[in-house]
Amino acid sequence: MARICILAGASILANCDNSSSTESDPLQINGDPTPEQLVAQEAATTLRTGFATPNPDGTFDSSLTTILKGGYRDDAGNGYAFELGRDGTAFSALVELLPETDLGALPATGIATMRGEYQVIEVGKSDGDVRDYGEPVATSGRLTLRADFDFATLQGSDGTLNIDGTFDGQSLSGAAYFNARAAELSGRIGSEHAVGIF
């Protein structure tokens, strides 16, 4: 069995590698930070990420002050919502499937090829000329995944995003790797479609 589908991936990564795990007061900086101020900001950066239930308006109760929100919904109501928040040097990144997401029953056996688009939003520490401190930057791409219903796996890579998922019934779990950085994968899968978040 081979079917074509859309994989919609809501990916929220905060680039906070090597960040301090202790809370500190946000720095008060007017205008662009000096190199010394930027070092202090990045040392004080904290991050809270997770899956959370969105409100009807697509916001999340546990988010910090919203700096970016969005999502995806297909004609059947399947999709996800995400929200990035910030308060000084503290960042939050929350994502969840829309409650009405239902992709139908799984086949008992077979393989499906699923093709679709993904989007990754990064925010947090600076990254040279690519991203200023606290600036949300989006990366989009197309991905082909192989769903094996005999072994309950969903896998594929485009070189930037690697999906290594398993499923139990319609519930998808596993790991996603964006530029080799790991994130927890969650979502739903049916015979012809999958919606993944991480």
Phi and psi restraints in degrees (value plus and minus 20) as a CYANA .aco file:
   2 ALA   PHI    -155.0  -115.0
   2 ALA   PSI     105.8   145.8
   3 ARG   PHI    -151.5  -111.5
   3 ARG   PSI     134.1   174.1
   4 ILE   PHI    -122.6   -82.6
   4 ILE   PSI     118.0   158.0
   5 CYS   PHI    -166.9  -126.9
   5 CYS   PSI     154.4   194.4
   6 ILE   PHI    -125.5   -85.5
   6 ILE   PSI     107.7   147.7
   7 LEU   PHI    -121.5   -81.5
   7 LEU   PSI      99.6   139.6
   8 ALA   PHI    -125.5   -85.5
   8 ALA   PSI      98.3   138.3
   9 GLY   PHI    -135.5   -95.5
   9 GLY   PSI     100.5   140.5
  10 ALA   PHI    -115.9   -75.9
  10 ALA   PSI      94.8   134.8
  11 SER   PHI    -140.9  -100.9
  11 SER   PSI     101.6   141.6
  12 ILE   PHI    -144.4  -104.4
  12 ILE   PSI      91.8   131.8
  13 LEU   PHI    -140.8  -100.8
  13 LEU   PSI     116.6   156.6
  14 ALA   PHI    -128.6   -88.6
  14 ALA   PSI     102.2   142.2
  15 ASN   PHI     -99.7   -59.7
  15 ASN   PSI      60.5   100.5
  16 CYS   PHI    -140.4  -100.4
  16 CYS   PSI      18.5    58.5
  17 ASP   PHI     -79.1   -39.1
  17 ASP   PSI     118.4   158.4
  18 ASN   PHI      41.5    81.5
  18 ASN   PSI       5.5    45.5
  19 SER   PHI     -97.9   -57.9
  19 SER   PSI     137.1   177.1
  20 SER   PHI     -91.2   -51.2
  20 SER   PSI     121.3   161.3
  21 SER   PHI    -113.0   -73.0
  21 SER   PSI     -19.0    21.0
  22 THR   PHI    -118.5   -78.5
  22 THR   PSI     126.5   166.5
  23 GLU   PHI     -98.4   -58.4
  23 GLU   PSI     124.7   164.7
  24 SER   PHI    -165.1  -125.1
  24 SER   PSI     144.0   184.0
  25 ASP   PHI     -88.8   -48.8
  25 ASP   PSI     118.0   158.0
  26 PRO   PHI     -82.1   -42.1
  26 PRO   PSI     124.9   164.9
  27 LEU   PHI     -96.0   -56.0
  27 LEU   PSI     119.8   159.8
  28 GLN   PHI    -115.4   -75.4
  28 GLN   PSI      86.0   126.0
  29 ILE   PHI    -146.4  -106.4
  29 ILE   PSI     107.1   147.1
  30 ASN   PHI    -120.1   -80.1
  30 ASN   PSI     107.3   147.3
  31 GLY   PHI      58.5    98.5
  31 GLY   PSI    -182.5  -142.5
  32 ASP   PHI     -91.0   -51.0
  32 ASP   PSI     118.1   158.1
  33 PRO   PHI     -92.8   -52.8
  33 PRO   PSI     130.1   170.1
  34 THR   PHI     -91.3   -51.3
  34 THR   PSI     144.8   184.8
  35 PRO   PHI     -75.7   -35.7
  35 PRO   PSI     -57.6   -17.6
  36 GLU   PHI     -87.7   -47.7
  36 GLU   PSI     -60.8   -20.8
  37 GLN   PHI     -86.4   -46.4
  37 GLN   PSI     -58.1   -18.1
  38 LEU   PHI     -84.0   -44.0
  38 LEU   PSI     -62.1   -22.1
  39 VAL   PHI     -79.7   -39.7
  39 VAL   PSI     -63.2   -23.2
  40 ALA   PHI     -86.1   -46.1
  40 ALA   PSI     -60.6   -20.6
  41 GLN   PHI     -79.7   -39.7
  41 GLN   PSI     -69.3   -29.3
  42 GLU   PHI     -87.6   -47.6
  42 GLU   PSI     -52.2   -12.2
  43 ALA   PHI     -88.4   -48.4
  43 ALA   PSI     -47.9    -7.9
  44 ALA   PHI    -112.7   -72.7
  44 ALA   PSI     -22.2    17.8
  45 THR   PHI     -84.6   -44.6
  45 THR   PSI     111.2   151.2
  46 THR   PHI    -145.6  -105.6
  46 THR   PSI     139.4   179.4
  47 LEU   PHI    -163.2  -123.2
  47 LEU   PSI     115.3   155.3
  48 ARG   PHI    -144.1  -104.1
  48 ARG   PSI      99.7   139.7
  49 THR   PHI    -144.4  -104.4
  49 THR   PSI     141.6   181.6
  50 GLY   PHI     144.9   184.9
  50 GLY   PSI     157.5   197.5
  51 PHE   PHI    -115.2   -75.2
  51 PHE   PSI     114.6   154.6
  52 ALA   PHI    -169.5  -129.5
  52 ALA   PSI     136.2   176.2
  53 THR   PHI     -99.4   -59.4
  53 THR   PSI     102.7   142.7
  54 PRO   PHI     -97.1   -57.1
  54 PRO   PSI     131.0   171.0
  55 ASN   PHI     -93.0   -53.0
  55 ASN   PSI     146.8   186.8
  56 PRO   PHI     -75.8   -35.8
  56 PRO   PSI     -48.0    -8.0
  57 ASP   PHI    -106.3   -66.3
  57 ASP   PSI     -15.5    24.5
  58 GLY   PHI      67.1   107.1
  58 GLY   PSI     -16.4    23.6
  59 THR   PHI    -113.8   -73.8
  59 THR   PSI     150.5   190.5
  60 PHE   PHI    -144.7  -104.7
  60 PHE   PSI     114.4   154.4
  61 ASP   PHI     -81.1   -41.1
  61 ASP   PSI     -54.5   -14.5
  62 SER   PHI    -111.5   -71.5
  62 SER   PSI     -12.4    27.6
  63 SER   PHI     -98.0   -58.0
  63 SER   PSI     136.6   176.6
  64 LEU   PHI     -98.1   -58.1
  64 LEU   PSI    -192.3  -152.3
  65 THR   PHI     -75.8   -35.8
  65 THR   PSI     105.0   145.0
  66 THR   PHI     -84.9   -44.9
  66 THR   PSI     109.1   149.1
  67 ILE   PHI    -131.6   -91.6
  67 ILE   PSI     -40.9    -0.9
  68 LEU   PHI    -183.2  -143.2
  68 LEU   PSI     115.2   155.2
  69 LYS   PHI    -162.4  -122.4
  69 LYS   PSI     137.8   177.8
  70 GLY   PHI    -198.8  -158.8
  70 GLY   PSI    -182.3  -142.3
  71 GLY   PHI     146.7   186.7
  71 GLY   PSI    -185.1  -145.1
  72 TYR   PHI    -168.3  -128.3
  72 TYR   PSI     117.5   157.5
  73 ARG   PHI    -163.7  -123.7
  73 ARG   PSI     105.2   145.2
  74 ASP   PHI    -106.2   -66.2
  74 ASP   PSI    -197.9  -157.9
  75 ASP   PHI     -83.2   -43.2
  75 ASP   PSI     -44.2    -4.2
  76 ALA   PHI    -110.0   -70.0
  76 ALA   PSI     -19.7    20.3
  77 GLY   PHI      70.0   110.0
  77 GLY   PSI     -14.4    25.6
  78 ASN   PHI    -101.9   -61.9
  78 ASN   PSI     119.8   159.8
  79 GLY   PHI     143.1   183.1
  79 GLY   PSI    -176.8  -136.8
  80 TYR   PHI    -169.8  -129.8
  80 TYR   PSI     145.9   185.9
  81 ALA   PHI    -151.2  -111.2
  81 ALA   PSI     128.0   168.0
  82 PHE   PHI    -160.0  -120.0
  82 PHE   PSI     138.1   178.1
  83 GLU   PHI    -169.4  -129.4
  83 GLU   PSI     111.7   151.7
  84 LEU   PHI    -124.8   -84.8
  84 LEU   PSI     116.9   156.9
  85 GLY   PHI    -148.5  -108.5
  85 GLY   PSI     139.7   179.7
  86 ARG   PHI    -171.4  -131.4
  86 ARG   PSI     121.2   161.2
  87 ASP   PHI    -161.4  -121.4
  87 ASP   PSI      76.2   116.2
  88 GLY   PHI      47.1    87.1
  88 GLY   PSI    -135.7   -95.7
  89 THR   PHI    -120.3   -80.3
  89 THR   PSI     -12.4    27.6
  90 ALA   PHI    -118.6   -78.6
  90 ALA   PSI     111.5   151.5
  91 PHE   PHI    -142.9  -102.9
  91 PHE   PSI     128.4   168.4
  92 SER   PHI    -149.2  -109.2
  92 SER   PSI     126.9   166.9
  93 ALA   PHI    -160.6  -120.6
  93 ALA   PSI      91.2   131.2
  94 LEU   PHI    -144.7  -104.7
  94 LEU   PSI     123.6   163.6
  95 VAL   PHI    -171.0  -131.0
  95 VAL   PSI     130.8   170.8
  96 GLU   PHI    -184.1  -144.1
  96 GLU   PSI     135.5   175.5
  97 LEU   PHI     -87.5   -47.5
  97 LEU   PSI     129.9   169.9
  98 LEU   PHI     -88.2   -48.2
  98 LEU   PSI     122.2   162.2
  99 PRO   PHI     -81.7   -41.7
  99 PRO   PSI     -45.0    -5.0
 100 GLU   PHI    -105.8   -65.8
 100 GLU   PSI     -16.7    23.3
 101 THR   PHI     -82.4   -42.4
 101 THR   PSI      97.1   137.1
 102 ASP   PHI    -165.5  -125.5
 102 ASP   PSI      93.2   133.2
 103 LEU   PHI    -122.2   -82.2
 103 LEU   PSI     -10.0    30.0
 104 GLY   PHI      65.1   105.1
 104 GLY   PSI     154.1   194.1
 105 ALA   PHI     -91.1   -51.1
 105 ALA   PSI     131.8   171.8
 106 LEU   PHI    -107.2   -67.2
 106 LEU   PSI     127.8   167.8
 107 PRO   PHI     -91.3   -51.3
 107 PRO   PSI     137.1   177.1
 108 ALA   PHI     -93.9   -53.9
 108 ALA   PSI     -45.4    -5.4
 109 THR   PHI    -174.8  -134.8
 109 THR   PSI     144.6   184.6
 110 GLY   PHI      96.1   136.1
 110 GLY   PSI    -199.0  -159.0
 111 ILE   PHI    -152.2  -112.2
 111 ILE   PSI     121.4   161.4
 112 ALA   PHI    -148.8  -108.8
 112 ALA   PSI     122.2   162.2
 113 THR   PHI    -118.6   -78.6
 113 THR   PSI     103.1   143.1
 114 MET   PHI    -136.9   -96.9
 114 MET   PSI     103.8   143.8
 115 ARG   PHI    -140.4  -100.4
 115 ARG   PSI     119.9   159.9
 116 GLY   PHI    -194.8  -154.8
 116 GLY   PSI    -191.1  -151.1
 117 GLU   PHI    -126.2   -86.2
 117 GLU   PSI     136.1   176.1
 118 TYR   PHI    -156.6  -116.6
 118 TYR   PSI     141.3   181.3
 119 GLN   PHI    -160.0  -120.0
 119 GLN   PSI     115.0   155.0
 120 VAL   PHI    -138.6   -98.6
 120 VAL   PSI     111.3   151.3
 121 ILE   PHI    -132.6   -92.6
 121 ILE   PSI     105.2   145.2
 122 GLU   PHI    -133.6   -93.6
 122 GLU   PSI     120.4   160.4
 123 VAL   PHI    -173.0  -133.0
 123 VAL   PSI     133.6   173.6
 124 GLY   PHI     112.9   152.9
 124 GLY   PSI    -144.9  -104.9
 125 LYS   PHI     -84.9   -44.9
 125 LYS   PSI     138.4   178.4
 126 SER   PHI     -92.8   -52.8
 126 SER   PSI     139.6   179.6
 127 ASP   PHI    -161.4  -121.4
 127 ASP   PSI      50.6    90.6
 128 GLY   PHI      36.5    76.5
 128 GLY   PSI    -150.0  -110.0
 129 ASP   PHI    -105.4   -65.4
 129 ASP   PSI     -24.2    15.8
 130 VAL   PHI     -99.8   -59.8
 130 VAL   PSI     -60.9   -20.9
 131 ARG   PHI    -170.3  -130.3
 131 ARG   PSI     109.0   149.0
 132 ASP   PHI     -98.3   -58.3
 132 ASP   PSI     140.7   180.7
 133 TYR   PHI     -77.1   -37.1
 133 TYR   PSI     106.6   146.6
 134 GLY   PHI      57.1    97.1
 134 GLY   PSI     -15.7    24.3
 135 GLU   PHI    -109.8   -69.8
 135 GLU   PSI     102.0   142.0
 136 PRO   PHI     -91.6   -51.6
 136 PRO   PSI     112.1   152.1
 137 VAL   PHI    -149.2  -109.2
 137 VAL   PSI     110.0   150.0
 138 ALA   PHI    -121.3   -81.3
 138 ALA   PSI     120.9   160.9
 139 THR   PHI    -143.6  -103.6
 139 THR   PSI     107.4   147.4
 140 SER   PHI    -138.6   -98.6
 140 SER   PSI     135.3   175.3
 141 GLY   PHI    -185.9  -145.9
 141 GLY   PSI     157.5   197.5
 142 ARG   PHI    -137.4   -97.4
 142 ARG   PSI     123.0   163.0
 143 LEU   PHI    -157.6  -117.6
 143 LEU   PSI     120.8   160.8
 144 THR   PHI    -131.6   -91.6
 144 THR   PSI     106.4   146.4
 145 LEU   PHI    -138.3   -98.3
 145 LEU   PSI     132.3   172.3
 146 ARG   PHI    -131.9   -91.9
 146 ARG   PSI      96.8   136.8
 147 ALA   PHI    -118.0   -78.0
 147 ALA   PSI      99.0   139.0
 148 ASP   PHI    -127.9   -87.9
 148 ASP   PSI      86.1   126.1
 149 PHE   PHI     -98.2   -58.2
 149 PHE   PSI     -36.6     3.4
 150 ASP   PHI     -93.6   -53.6
 150 ASP   PSI     -61.2   -21.2
 151 PHE   PHI    -125.0   -85.0
 151 PHE   PSI     -19.0    21.0
 152 ALA   PHI      36.5    76.5
 152 ALA   PSI      30.8    70.8
 153 THR   PHI    -145.2  -105.2
 153 THR   PSI     129.8   169.8
 154 LEU   PHI    -153.5  -113.5
 154 LEU   PSI      92.5   132.5
 155 GLN   PHI    -161.0  -121.0
 155 GLN   PSI     130.1   170.1
 156 GLY   PHI     150.1   190.1
 156 GLY   PSI     144.8   184.8
 157 SER   PHI    -174.2  -134.2
 157 SER   PSI     128.3   168.3
 158 ASP   PHI    -135.3   -95.3
 158 ASP   PSI      -8.6    31.4
 159 GLY   PHI      75.2   115.2
 159 GLY   PSI     -47.5    -7.5
 160 THR   PHI    -122.7   -82.7
 160 THR   PSI     -65.9   -25.9
 161 LEU   PHI    -133.9   -93.9
 161 LEU   PSI     108.3   148.3
 162 ASN   PHI    -140.2  -100.2
 162 ASN   PSI     105.6   145.6
 163 ILE   PHI    -129.4   -89.4
 163 ILE   PSI     105.5   145.5
 164 ASP   PHI    -148.3  -108.3
 164 ASP   PSI      62.1   102.1
 165 GLY   PHI    -130.6   -90.6
 165 GLY   PSI     136.4   176.4
 166 THR   PHI    -149.7  -109.7
 166 THR   PSI     141.7   181.7
 167 PHE   PHI    -159.9  -119.9
 167 PHE   PSI     128.7   168.7
 168 ASP   PHI    -144.0  -104.0
 168 ASP   PSI      87.4   127.4
 169 GLY   PHI      44.7    84.7
 169 GLY   PSI    -154.0  -114.0
 170 GLN   PHI    -109.6   -69.6
 170 GLN   PSI     -25.8    14.2
 171 SER   PHI    -102.6   -62.6
 171 SER   PSI     102.3   142.3
 172 LEU   PHI    -118.6   -78.6
 172 LEU   PSI     117.5   157.5
 173 SER   PHI    -166.8  -126.8
 173 SER   PSI    -199.9  -159.9
 174 GLY   PHI     109.5   149.5
 174 GLY   PSI    -162.9  -122.9
 175 ALA   PHI    -155.5  -115.5
 175 ALA   PSI     128.6   168.6
 176 ALA   PHI    -142.1  -102.1
 176 ALA   PSI     122.4   162.4
 177 TYR   PHI    -146.0  -106.0
 177 TYR   PSI      93.2   133.2
 178 PHE   PHI    -127.1   -87.1
 178 PHE   PSI      98.3   138.3
 179 ASN   PHI      28.7    68.7
 179 ASN   PSI      22.7    62.7
 180 ALA   PHI      51.3    91.3
 180 ALA   PSI     -13.3    26.7
 181 ARG   PHI    -115.2   -75.2
 181 ARG   PSI     106.9   146.9
 182 ALA   PHI    -103.5   -63.5
 182 ALA   PSI     126.1   166.1
 183 ALA   PHI    -164.4  -124.4
 183 ALA   PSI     132.0   172.0
 184 GLU   PHI     -92.1   -52.1
 184 GLU   PSI     112.4   152.4
 185 LEU   PHI    -120.0   -80.0
 185 LEU   PSI     117.9   157.9
 186 SER   PHI    -161.0  -121.0
 186 SER   PSI     145.5   185.5
 187 GLY   PHI     135.0   175.0
 187 GLY   PSI    -183.7  -143.7
 188 ARG   PHI    -154.5  -114.5
 188 ARG   PSI     132.1   172.1
 189 ILE   PHI    -159.0  -119.0
 189 ILE   PSI     123.9   163.9
 190 GLY   PHI    -147.7  -107.7
 190 GLY   PSI    -185.7  -145.7
 191 SER   PHI     -92.3   -52.3
 191 SER   PSI     -45.2    -5.2
 192 GLU   PHI    -147.6  -107.6
 192 GLU   PSI     -30.1     9.9
 193 HIS   PHI    -160.0  -120.0
 193 HIS   PSI     135.7   175.7
 194 ALA   PHI    -161.9  -121.9
 194 ALA   PSI     126.2   166.2
 195 VAL   PHI    -146.3  -106.3
 195 VAL   PSI      99.5   139.5
 196 GLY   PHI    -139.9   -99.9
 196 GLY   PSI     125.9   165.9
 197 ILE   PHI    -155.0  -115.0
 197 ILE   PSI     129.7   169.7
